Amino acid sequence: MLTNLFSNSKPLFLAPMAGLSDLAFRTLVKDYDCDVTISEMISSNALVYESEKSFKMLEKSHNENPFITQIAGSNPEIIKKAVDIINTKENIHGIDFNCGCPVNKVIKQHAGSSLLKDLDHLKRLLEIIKKNNKTGTTSVKIRIGFDECEIEKIILALNELELDFISIHGRTRKGMYSAKVDYNAIGLAKSLSKTKIIANGDISYENHKEVLKITNADGLMIGRNAIGNPWIFSQIKNKNKEINKSKIILHHFELMCNLYGEFACSIFRKHLHEYSKCSPNASNFRDEVNRINNHTKMQNIIEEFFQCKN
């Protein structure tokens, strides 16, 4: 399924984002021409020890084709057990391994981007995933290094594994989410890699053509620039779909209510903060939604603020 995408175009991926790229948001972006969706990062430990929340994160929408699940961890036995669990689920089209998360609680578990400091261990874990994966593709998401750019060393190590694709966030772990993205490093990775390279990091409608020119990447992965702007994928593809912002936001809220029930209002606030950026009186709007926990009240204020005509 992914092979066909690569043969005809430069596919657009929604990046896995903890607390953001949930089932509701993934369902929404698929309506606006996102090619590939990936689950939020799932702890292999939590999955193996039967965390209900982790099992819920494996669920997909009817329109998520293809859908990839992303796992994180550092223990070989636990990783294998997690893969075995994922293999029992229907309609998952690949497993992605997180070697890019920069947050301290993941680093302390020797997972995420900390694995970039131990490429032999990283390769062992990926070999386990690839050998046992029965869902489809095996891929990895990395950064260009931990404290400094070491992308050449990393790619040469990964070339030994014959992965289906590698997505690269063009910052080091040290750079977190604020350092300037090094698209040239992604371009170097592309020139060295034996597999497909997906460019990631601050990709927007305004810069996507330049990013492709610099990196020569086989596809683009968009994360935070899709939050508050889920139609970015249609924009990049020049689909010229009618964008009725208020209608989209209300649909997103409906999806959140179906997914989270009574907790939908509090969880949806972070999305409303992004949807309201650059709007008049956005500060007052955010202050008000931060205090609303009733679905009807939340829907009413959304309609009022975004001037919903429906």
N, C-alpha and C positions, 0 to 999 in steps of 0.2 A: 504493500500500500504506500509506504513512504518512498520506495524506489520510483514508483510512477510519478510522484510529486516532483522529485528531483529531476526526472527526465524531461519535464515540460516547462519548468519555471524555477524561480527562486522562492521557495515556500516561506511563508510567514508563520512563526511560532509565537505562542503566548508563553512567556517565561514562567517558570514555577516560582510563585511568591507566597511565602508563609502568611496566612491570614488574609490573602487577597485573591489569589487565583483558585477560589473554591468552585464548587459545582455550579453555583448560580452565575458567577462571572464568566466561567468558561462557556456556559450555555449561551450567554449574551454575545460574547465575541464571535462565536460561530455564526451567528446571524449576520455578522459584518465581515465575513470573508477571511477570518483567521483559518489557516490551513491545518495547523497542528496544535493541539492543546496538551498540556502537561500538568499533572496533579501538583498540589502543594508538596513540598518536601515531606516525606514520611520517614520517621525514625524506624529503622529495621528492628531495633529493640522493642519499641512499642508495638509494632506489628506482630512480632513473634510472641510477645507476652499478652496478646489478645486485647489490646487497647481498642475499645469500641470506637473512639474517635478516629483512630488510624484506619480501621476497617471502613468507616464511612467515607474516608478520603479516597478510597479505591473506587467509589461509585462514579459512574459517568452518565452524561446525558445522551439521549437518543441521537443527537446531531454531532456528537464528538467522534468523528471518524477522519483520521486516526487519533487515538488517545494513548498517551504514554504516561506511565506512573514513575515517579522519581523517588528513590530511596536514599537514605544516608546511613552511615555506620562505619565501623572499623574492625569488628569482630568477624572473622571468616565464617565460623559456624552459624552465627546469627544471620549473616548476610545470606548464606545458602538457604536457611530456613525461611527467611523473608521471601526469597525468590520462589521457593516451593509454594508458599501461600499465594503469591500473586499468580502463579501458574494455574491455580484452581479457579480463578475469576474469569468470566467470559468477557469478550470484547475489549481486552486490553491489547494494544498493538506494539508495545515495547516497554523496556525498562531502562530508565536513565539513572546514572549514579552521580550523586552530588559530591563534587570535589571542589566546590566554589564558595559554599556558605562561609561568611567571615565572622559570624557572631561568636562571642566568647563561650557560651554554653556548649556549642557544637565543637569548637576548637579544643576545649578541655576534655572532650571525649575522643580526641584524636581523629575526628571525622571532619567532613567538609573540606575547606581549603587547607587544613593542617596536613592532609595527605599529600599535598604538593611538596612537602619537605621529605617525604619517604616514598619515592617513586616505585621502589621494589614492592612495598606493601600495597600501594595503590594498584599496581599491575596484578598482584595476586588476587585482590578483591574483584577486580574487573574480570579476570579469568574465571573466577567462580561464577559470577553473574552470567557471563557469556556461555559457559559450559552447561549451566542448568536452566537458562532462560528458554521457555517454550512459547512465549507470547509473541515474539517477533524480533524487533530490532533491539540491539544493545548499544547504548551510547553513554557518554559522560559529559558533565558540565564542569568546566574548570575556570580558573582565573589564570592570568599570565605569569603568576608566581606568588610567593608568599610575602617576603619582604622586598623583593626586587624582581624585575622581569627575568624569567628563566624559560621563556616560551620555547626556545629551540630545544633545550634539554628535555622539557616535558613532552613535546610532540615526538621527538625521536624515540622516547620510551613508549609512548602510546602507539606508535607505528607497528610495534611488534604484535599488537592484539587484534588487528583487523576488525575494528569497531565499525558500526554503521554510520555514525557521525559523531562529531565533537562540537559542542557549543562552547564558545569562549567569551567570558566577560572580560573586557579589555582593561581591567584594573588588577593590581595586586591585592592580596588580602589586606596589606597595610593601607592601601588606598581606600578601603571600605567602599562607600557609595559616593564619595565627594571628589576624589582625585580625577584629573582629566583622563578620559578614556584614551588608551593607546591603540588606535585602529591600525597603525603600522605594525604593531606586534601581531595583531590578528592576521594581517597580510603576510607576515613572515611565516606564521603557522600554516597558512594556506599553501604557501610555496613548498613547505616541507612535508605536509601531511599526505598520507596515502589514502585518506578517507575524506568525506564531506566535512566542511567547516561551516558552522553557523555563527555569525557575528552577533554579539550582544553587548549592551552598555550604552545608555542614553540615546537610543535610536528613535528618531522622530520622523514625522512626515517631511519636515524641512531638510533633514540631513541624510535621509535614507539612500538617495542616489550617490551622494559623495562617499558614504560608508561602503557601499558596494564597489565603487570605483577604487577606493584605497585598499580594501581587503580582498577583493575578488572572491568574496564568500559565496557559498552555495545556497545560502538562505539567511534570513534575519530573524532574530528573537527579540521581541519587544516586551518589556516589563512595566516599569512604573509609568511610562508615557502612555500606556493604555488605560491606566486608572483615571477615571473622569473623562476618558476619551476612547471608549471601546470601539468606536467606528474608525479608528486609525488604520486598521487593516484594509477597509474599503477605500479609504483615501489614498493609501499607497498604491493600491491596484487600479486607481482611477475608475472605480465602479459607478461613481456619481449617484449613489443611493441617496434618497431624501433623508435628511437627518432631522428628525423631530425630537429635539433634546428632551423635552418634558415627557414625551411618550416613552422614550428609551429609559429614562430614569424611573418612571413608574413601573415599567415592565421589569427592570432590574429589582426594584423593591418587592414586587410580587414574587419573583424568583427567590429572593432572600426570605420572605415570609414562609414560603413553601418549604424551604430548607431548614430554617432556624426557629420557626414558630414564634414563641413569646420573646425570644432574644433577638429577633430580626432588627428591631429599631436600634438597639445599642450597637450591633455589629455593622449596620448600614451607615452609621454616622461618618466613618472614615471615607466612604465613597461620596457621600454628600458634600463633605469638605472639599473634595477634588472637583466634583461637578460644579460647585458654586464659585470656583476660583475666577477672579477677574469680573465677577458680576457685581452690580451695584448692591450695596447693603449686605455683602456676603458675610461680613463679620457678625452682624446681628442675626442673620439666618443660622450661622453655625452655632452661635450661643443658644438659640432657641431649640434647635434639633438636639443639642446635647442634653436637653432636659425632658425630651419626649420619649415615652415608652409605650404609648398607645398607637396601634397600627392606623386607626382611622385618623387620629390627629396628625400623625406623620404624613399620611397620604395627602391630607388637606393642605398642610403647609408646603409640601412639595408642589402641589398643583398651583397654589397661590404664588410661590416664589418664582417658579419657572413658567408661570403664565400658561398652564396647560389649557388647551381649548377643547379637550375631549370630554 
